[in-house]
Amino acid sequence: MIIEKHEDPYFKSCSRHSHIRKNWLGSIVFPFSALLQQSEFSDQTDVLERALIFNKTCKAMFPNRRITTTVFNGEGLQILVTRYIKALNPPQQFLDMFLHDSNATLDLIARFVSLIPIVPDILDENDGFDIWMTSERCISLAIGNKEEHAILLCNFFLYFGKKALVLLGTSMLEGQVAYVLTQETDEYLLWNPLTGQCHKQFDPFCPLQSVDCLFDDGNVWFNIEQNNTPMAVHFDYSKESFWKQLLPKNFQGTKAHTIQPEEIIYCETNKSMIEDLKNRIERTLKCKMMEWRPKQPTRWNRQCTYILRKILPKLELGTGSFVSSEEESEFERLLQFYWVTGFPIQMPYTDLQSIIDAVYQTGIHSSEFPQTEFALAVYIHPYPNNILSVWVYLASLARHQ
């Protein structure tokens, strides 16, 4: 607003001053990211419509098979699942651990992903209304659903130049699942991101029951074979007689718009916190053991506990002999006087109650042999971003009569 002020009303043309006064009437803010998203949404409208039609067509052909083409991201936008797939870096310490053994590195990475606690996806039955986090968010929160685990593992494998896709299907043990499919030289491998286990396609012990859908960074394929068990499936998704694809081969524009970051930044886990947590778990479990045996004394065998504490770190790394010659001789001395029954429990850390429940369900505390002694050891192996692998080794020792 410009205001003119005159020194003399009769000599208006001789002396004049202008003053600018600002009056706030309100404001409207347009975030630049929002403008980009609106433009992006407009560009993808035809793709989303195609995805909706594709879903209906596939469901009409095989109503019981899973098909997911679009989900909602953390900002509430509906996007193609292909935009979650991008090569991402695993923690650097994993790359340095097995410099000359790529298979061991892949196994370690699969184990790392399996240690991220799982959150149940209550919207699994309503495909198309799921909300998926980015891999970076999954790592920073140290939690994820089945699909987010599979996407993270797939992205790690892509970092190594592997041919990897996310597979949606069902398992006889877990119901609806998301696996990672990798194509090797002469075979296909099926990776369970929740357990870290890898199965060959024709492995009879693979719990995967059906193969319904595949997707990578460029397309989604729906299995239209009559028999969709893993052993019967032809994983050559270029064959239109076996797989129905969402986007035509000449379609452009999906690979460039990933929602994943350029790289993942990891933070180191506080080791002093790990030691405090380990001691707390051990104290709590010992107290619980005594609570669960109110009519019987609970005695602790220090020698056996000492041996178990040495074994647990080796179980996590899975390298070399689990028991040294010294530990083996100490065990042999114990066996001269005791019947020893025990086993290790391994689980991702979520909370203390989950560990208590797992130990209680073993029933090892209910031993009624007279003069029974117990041994308990706890070990926590830290991974980046406070992702923890918890080991509890519990043993009961009954004296020979």
Stockholm file with secondary structure:
# STOCKHOLM 1.0

chainA/1-401         MIIEKHEDPYFKSCSRHSHIRKNWLGSIVFPFSALLQQSEFSDQTDVLERALIFNKTCKAMFPNRRITTTVFNGEGLQILVTRYIKALNPPQQFLDMFLHDSNATLDLIARFVSLIPIVPDILDENDGFDIWMTSERCISLAIGNKEEHAILLCNFFLYFGKKALVLLGTSMLEGQVAYVLTQETDEYLLWNPLTGQCHKQFDPFCPLQSVDCLFDDGNVWFNIEQNNTPMAVHFDYSKESFWKQLLPKNFQGTKAHTIQPEEIIYCETNKSMIEDLKNRIERTLKCKMMEWRPKQPTRWNRQCTYILRKILPKLELGTGSFVSSEEESEFERLLQFYWVTGFPIQMPYTDLQSIIDAVYQTGIHSSEFPQTEFALAVYIHPYPNNILSVWVYLASLARHQ
#=GR chainA/1-401 SS CEEEEESCTTCTTTCEEEEECCCCCCCCCCCHHHHHHHHHHHHHHHHHHHHHHHHHHHHHHCTTSCCCCEEECTTSCEEEGGGGCCCCCCCHHHHHHTTTCHHHHHHHHHHHHHTSCBCCCTTTTSTTCCBCCCHHHHHHHTCBCHHHHHHHHHHHHHHTTCEEEEEEEEETTTEEEEEEEEECSSCEEEECTTTCCEEETTCTTCCEEEEEEEECSSCEEEECCSCCSTTTCCCCTTCTTTEEESSCTTCCSSGGGCCSCSSCCCCCCCHHHHHHHHHHHHHHHHHHHHHHCTTSCCEECHHHHHHHHHHHHHHHHTCSCSSCHHHHHHHHHHHTTEEEEEEEEEEECSCHHHHHHHHHHHCGGGCCCTTCEEEEEEEEEEEGGGEEEEEEEEEEEEECC
#=GC SS_cons         CEEEEESCTTCTTTCEEEEECCCCCCCCCCCHHHHHHHHHHHHHHHHHHHHHHHHHHHHHHCTTSCCCCEEECTTSCEEEGGGGCCCCCCCHHHHHHTTTCHHHHHHHHHHHHHTSCBCCCTTTTSTTCCBCCCHHHHHHHTCBCHHHHHHHHHHHHHHTTCEEEEEEEEETTTEEEEEEEEECSSCEEEECTTTCCEEETTCTTCCEEEEEEEECSSCEEEECCSCCSTTTCCCCTTCTTTEEESSCTTCCSSGGGCCSCSSCCCCCCCHHHHHHHHHHHHHHHHHHHHHHCTTSCCEECHHHHHHHHHHHHHHHHTCSCSSCHHHHHHHHHHHTTEEEEEEEEEEECSCHHHHHHHHHHHCGGGCCCTTCEEEEEEEEEEEGGGEEEEEEEEEEEEECC
//
